[in-house]
């Protein structure tokens, strides 16, 4: 894989930032397709995971970073996310980071592979948040197609076990778009079906 995932990650982060700005306070305790997360916890994970991506890009150990961001006031999620996504942009700016081996929670990988995996995670959680909020914005289908290709590559259904944060694939709804196919591949169902 020779793709530079940084432009895709930047687009995914921009999409997340726009979506976070639509969150209303009364939605923070609401459910998400990620059954263990309410909206507030999902936002914490999205921001904390983004901080982890920044540390990985800077050459640090991804396992050393808790994938949740604590202490964010309910009205501070947009600013908190903007801060951590700026850290990602800075830490991945050097082209050499793409071929350097980096430490991520699933092992050691070239930077471009690791960041592609994080595109998949970011796009998946974008769908989770969008579903939880009632789909307030249109989402970029190209990002979902890229994330789905990565998911098929790194997460074959027959090799999933209890140590992965993704359930076995479920059937995608008839006429599913790329986000719904991605979610289904990762074991998620829309809130209306869950």
Buried (B, 14 or more C-beta within 10 A) or exposed (E): EEBBBBEBBBBBBEBBBBBBEBBEEEBBEBBBBBEEBBBBBBBBBBBBBBBBBBBBBBBBEBBEBEBBBEEBEEEBBBEBBBBBBEBBBEBBEEEEBBEBEBBBBEEEBBBBBBBBBBBBBBBBBBBBBBBBBEEBEEBBEEBBBBBBBBBBEBBEBEEBEEEEEBEEBBEBBEEBBBBBBBBBBBBBBBBEEE
